[in-house]
């Protein structure tokens, strides 16, 4: 891992190349790294990389005047018993080819302790024969790197620069552990400030890709503010990287793969022995798990596949569902195309854990309205999505005291998510589901009723807003203001739904006001935007879209699958919408995507992507995820927990 550092920089290092018979570990290292000084005859000093001959597809390496072919496998390779270096066998020292250099042979015993320390950093057994230190000559490493360079995957480029937006780390980003539905959300572990990683060295002054070790200074979602080892308190070269992209590795990855580990050119003069510096600096530190990259890839696999059939809310009539086909899956988000649409333009975006999608047959099983399709049978390749793929809701007992038609409550309006409104239970369905209507704004035919589960975090008992200092939106046209529940219940001759029927679980979600994240604009659910948590009430988050006016804010549950950590779009390849330049005005690349009418008119406007349907009056919508069981503690709805 650490050997070859001075060797990589031997042409510009201030270390002495002269030999000596010193037996100290540092002296023997300097002697070897200086390019074969000392007692003479040391092998491993690479002087030249020659082009590949036309008769061979393998890179030629000239070492000490002899030309060797770099093996395309293990044949002709040897492993140093001291440092674990893997290299050309013929270039190794001694007849037995046990060591890569004179210094390794000489310091086999004296350096075993250092090798053990480095082995532990890599999570390997601390044995003398462990493949710990990589003492391959720079050109040998580069030859190996050149052979595999074509296999490296390119990292998707993110249009919006989170690093510049986050600045030097003063702005907080919500931790990945807050988002259980995203890749690595449940296995982020104790990745924190101080963890060391190996990353590309952009300050090497070399024409090829090399690496160096950096420490995490600040975390913001998947993004980490990193500082190269050796810069200490100097933050001038700090940089932001996504920890889940392919070029981020645990300490020891370069050693295992024969990649060049080279200190930044800016600080090269600060130390004469970089190996000793890193040994001291890294001892006792943490790094990423060895299988971190494979875990990322595993977590990027999603069970929904193209052409799977689901039931999803009809965006033109909220009160019913329709059959739709999965057309695209990005990061767990689904682009669904309604089954009767031939050209694929009548679509709807939501997450695979959204409460708006269900297995085929769900509507009939609970008594929900459903629009039958004119398609008589499934086409080849189409498959009903298995029931186990969908988000599960908490089972409830509807016997005894339960919701009844006409009961009053407070609910987030799915057509104006900045508002919590006075609402009414219009119909009680099976399995704990309810049809809800917003008082004063309902269509005569009930086409804008919407379905919430009784355990949904989007419905609340009467009085919730008053206790928690949230503005409650009264029924449209109601003149007896200020609104008071007692008087309203008396006037309408109705009763409030019992408090005991509502979900009062408040998980330890980890969000704080001011945290940055990426959030779906639920009024235009194909868009994921730069956003900020501005307020927290129990499990409710007030999401503000940066650059937009407060009237476009949205109330979202802390476990909503429509919230993502900083860097999620870059990781999954989803397009991130940048903040508007000025409040009320759109970014130049944002205009066509996110021009919105006044919030007060949401219940009577047509979405830009809506396809005209018979009696259609509504807009695109999406709501928070119906709450599944949590491990959080129960909270009292009538205790102010505003943040």
Buried (B, 14 or more C-beta within 10 A) or exposed (E): BBBBBBBBBBEEBEBEBEBBEEEEBBBBBBBBBBBBBBEEEBBBBBEEBEEBEEEEEBBBBBBBEEEBBBBEEEEBEBBBBBBBBBBBBEBBBEEEBBBBBBBBBBBBEBBBEBBBBBBBBBEBEBBBEBBBBBBBBBBBBBBBBBBEEEEEEEEEEBEBEBBEBBEEBEBBBBBBBBBBBBBBBEBBBEBEEEBBBBBBBEBBEBEEBBBBBBBBBBBBBBBBBBBBBBBEEEEEBBBBBBBBBEBBBBBBBBBBBBBBBBBBBBBBEEBBBBBBBBBEBBEEBBBBBBEBBEBBEEBBEBEBEBBBBBBBBBBBBBBBBBBBBBBBBBBBBBBBBBBBBEEEEBBBBBBBBBBBBBBBEBBEEBBBBBBEEEEEEBEEEBBBBEEEBBBEBBEBEBEEEBBEEEBBBBBBBBBBBBBBBBBBBBBBBEBBBBBBBBBBBBBEEBBBBBBBBBBBBBBBBBBBBBBBEBEBBBBBEBEEEEBEBEEBBEEBEBEBBBBEBBBBBBBEBEBEBEBBBBBBBBBBBBBBBBBBBBBBBBBBBBBBBBBBBEEBBBBBBBBBBBBBBBBBBBBBEBBBBBBBEEEEEBBEEBEEBBEBEEBEEBBBBBBEBBBEBEEBBBBBBBBBBBBBEBEBEEBEBEEEBEB
